[in-house]
Amino acid sequence: MVDDFERVVFVPVIHTDKESVDQVCKVVSATRPDVVAVELDHDRYKQLLDNDDQKSERPSVTGDVAQDLLQQFAQLENALGDVTGSEAGEEMMAAIEEGRKIGAKVALVDRPLKETMRQMMQIPVDELYRLSSMMPDAAADIADGGAGKLFLMLKEEGAIEELLEQFRAEFPNLTRILIEERDRYIAKALHFILGDVDGRIVAVLGAGHIQGVKRALRDLLASDAS
C-alpha cells in the first residue's frame, strides 16, 4: 500500500524556464493525478489569467520598501521571461491546463501574497535595503546575457540548496517569510488535500521550496501516525 507521502509527486520548477513548462505537462499527463497543486494564491492566479495586466498590477501595501522589493522581484522575472520566452507563472498555468484536460481538481496552495507582504513590512529595513540594492546589478547581468548561465547553474545538482543557504545567512528574516513560512503553509495545504482524496497529487513548486515542503509534510504525517 502506498503511504500518504508517496502519493504526492513533487515537480520542481525554475520560474520562466521553458523546460520546466514542458516538464510539468509531461508529469501531469503521465501521472493522471486526482489533484494538481500549484504554487499560486488566488490573487496571483487572477493576475495570470489577465495576462495583459500581470506585469503592472500588484496588490497595494503600506510599506514602500517591502512593496518596492517585491516589484523588483517581479521585474526580474519579467526580464528573464523576455530572454527565455517563458513568462513568469507559465509553468503553473500549464500545469493547471494539463490537469483540467484529464479531469483533475486544481488546488492553489501558496500563502496569500498580501499576507506575505504584510509580514515583510515587519522585517528590519536594513535587510530589505541590502537585498534591494543588489537587484539593479542582477537586472544588468540578465540584460548583458547572464540569464543562460544562471539557468545552467540552477540546474546543477545541489545548486539550489547552496544558494538557499547563502541567502539564509545573508537575509535570515526574508528567508523565514519568503521561503520557510510558505513551505509550512504549502505543506499544510497538501496535508489537507491528502485527507480529502485517495489518489495522487502532483505538486508543482519552485525548486527552492521542494525540500522544505517535503520536510514539513513528513512532520505533519508523522504527527498523524503518533
C-alpha positions in Angstrom: 0.0 0.0 0.0 1.3 3.4 -0.9 1.7 5.7 2.1 0.3 9.2 2.0 3.7 10.9 1.4 4.3 8.8 -1.6 1.0 9.9 -3.1 2.5 13.3 -3.7 4.5 13.7 -6.9 6.7 16.8 -6.5 7.7 18.6 -9.6 10.5 21.2 -9.0 10.4 24.1 -11.5 12.5 27.1 -12.3 10.3 30.1 -12.9 10.5 31.5 -16.5 12.3 28.3 -17.7 10.8 26.7 -20.8 12.0 23.2 -19.9 10.0 23.5 -16.6 6.8 24.2 -18.6 7.4 21.1 -20.7 8.2 19.0 -17.6 5.1 19.8 -15.7 2.9 18.9 -18.7 4.7 15.6 -19.1 4.4 14.7 -15.4 0.7 15.6 -15.1 -0.2 13.8 -18.2 1.8 10.6 -17.2 0.6 10.6 -13.5 -3.0 11.5 -14.1 -3.5 12.7 -10.5 -6.7 13.5 -8.7 -5.3 16.9 -7.8 -2.8 19.3 -9.4 -1.5 21.6 -6.7 0.4 24.7 -7.8 2.4 27.4 -6.1 -0.1 30.2 -6.6 -2.6 32.0 -4.4 -5.9 33.4 -5.7 -4.7 36.9 -6.4 -1.7 35.7 -8.4 -3.8 33.3 -10.3 -6.2 36.1 -11.3 -3.2 38.2 -12.4 -2.0 35.4 -14.6 -5.5 34.9 -16.1 -5.5 38.6 -17.1 -2.2 38.3 -18.9 -2.2 41.9 -20.3 -2.1 43.4 -16.8 0.0 40.9 -15.0 3.2 42.9 -15.3 1.7 46.1 -13.9 -0.9 45.1 -11.3 0.3 44.3 -7.8 -1.6 44.2 -4.6 -1.3 47.5 -2.7 0.6 47.6 0.5 1.5 50.3 3.1 5.3 50.0 3.4 7.3 51.3 0.4 10.5 49.3 0.9 8.7 45.9 1.1 6.5 46.8 -1.9 9.4 48.0 -4.0 11.4 44.9 -3.3 8.5 42.6 -4.4 8.1 44.7 -7.5 11.8 44.4 -8.2 11.4 40.6 -8.0 8.6 40.7 -10.4 10.6 42.9 -12.8 13.5 40.4 -12.7 11.1 37.6 -13.5 9.7 39.5 -16.4 13.2 40.3 -17.7 14.1 36.6 -17.5 10.9 35.7 -19.3 11.7 38.1 -22.1 15.0 36.2 -22.6 13.7 32.7 -22.3 10.4 33.1 -24.0 8.6 31.7 -20.9 6.6 34.2 -18.9 6.5 34.2 -15.1 3.8 31.8 -14.0 3.6 30.0 -17.3 4.7 26.7 -15.8 1.9 26.9 -13.2 -0.8 27.8 -15.7 0.5 24.9 -17.9 0.1 22.5 -15.0 -3.5 23.8 -14.4 -4.4 23.4 -18.1 -2.9 19.9 -18.3 -4.7 18.9 -15.1 -8.1 20.1 -16.4 -7.6 18.1 -19.6 -7.6 14.9 -17.6 -10.3 16.0 -15.2 -8.1 16.6 -12.2 -9.0 19.1 -9.5 -6.8 22.2 -9.2 -5.6 23.5 -5.8 -3.9 26.9 -5.2 -1.7 26.1 -2.3 0.6 29.1 -1.8 0.1 31.5 1.1 -1.8 34.7 0.1 0.6 37.3 -1.3 -1.0 40.0 0.7 -0.1 38.1 3.9 3.5 37.7 2.8 3.7 41.4 2.0 2.2 42.3 5.4 4.8 40.2 7.1 7.6 41.7 5.1 6.7 45.1 6.5 7.9 43.8 9.9 11.4 43.0 8.6 14.2 45.3 9.7 14.5 48.0 6.9 18.3 47.5 6.6 17.8 43.9 5.5 15.2 44.9 2.9 17.5 47.7 1.6 20.5 45.3 1.4 18.6 43.0 -0.9 17.0 45.8 -2.9 20.4 47.3 -3.6 21.5 44.1 -5.2 18.6 44.0 -7.7 19.9 46.5 -10.2 23.1 44.5 -10.7 21.1 41.3 -11.2 18.9 43.0 -13.8 22.0 44.4 -15.6 23.6 40.9 -15.6 20.4 39.5 -17.2 20.4 42.3 -19.8 24.1 41.5 -20.6 23.3 37.9 -21.4 23.7 36.3 -18.0 20.4 34.5 -18.0 21.6 31.5 -19.8 24.5 31.0 -17.3 22.1 31.5 -14.5 19.7 28.7 -15.6 22.6 26.3 -16.3 23.9 27.0 -12.8 20.5 26.5 -11.2 20.1 23.1 -12.8 23.4 21.8 -11.4 22.9 19.2 -8.6 22.8 20.9 -5.2 23.0 24.4 -6.6 19.5 25.5 -5.3 20.3 24.2 -1.8 23.6 26.0 -1.8 22.0 29.3 -2.9 19.4 28.9 -0.2 22.0 28.5 2.5 23.8 31.6 1.3 20.6 33.6 1.2 19.6 32.4 4.7 22.9 33.5 6.1 22.7 37.0 4.5 18.9 37.5 4.8 17.5 35.4 7.7 14.2 37.3 8.1 13.5 37.3 4.3 14.3 33.6 4.2 11.8 32.9 7.0 9.0 34.9 5.4 9.6 34.2 1.7 10.6 30.6 2.0 10.3 28.8 5.3 6.8 30.0 6.4 5.5 29.4 2.9 7.0 25.9 2.9 4.9 25.2 6.0 1.8 26.8 4.6 2.1 24.7 1.4 2.8 21.5 3.4 -0.4 22.1 5.4 -2.4 22.6 2.3 -1.0 19.3 0.8 -1.7 17.5 4.1 -5.3 18.7 4.0 -5.7 17.5 0.4 -4.2 14.1 1.2 -7.0 13.7 3.7 -9.6 14.7 1.1 -8.6 12.5 -1.9 -7.5 8.9 -2.2 -5.4 9.3 -5.4 -2.2 11.1 -6.3 -1.4 14.8 -6.1 1.1 16.5 -8.4 2.6 19.4 -6.6 4.3 22.0 -8.9 6.6 24.1 -6.8 9.6 26.4 -7.3 12.7 24.3 -6.8 13.7 26.2 -3.7 10.6 25.1 -1.9 10.7 21.4 -2.6 12.9 20.2 0.3 11.3 22.5 2.9 7.8 21.4 1.9 8.8 17.7 2.0 10.2 18.1 5.5 7.2 19.9 6.8 4.8 17.4 5.2 6.7 14.5 6.6 6.4 16.0 10.1 2.7 16.5 9.7 2.2 12.9 8.6 4.4 11.7 11.4 2.2 13.5 13.9 -0.9 11.8 12.4 0.7 8.4 12.9 1.8 9.1 16.5 
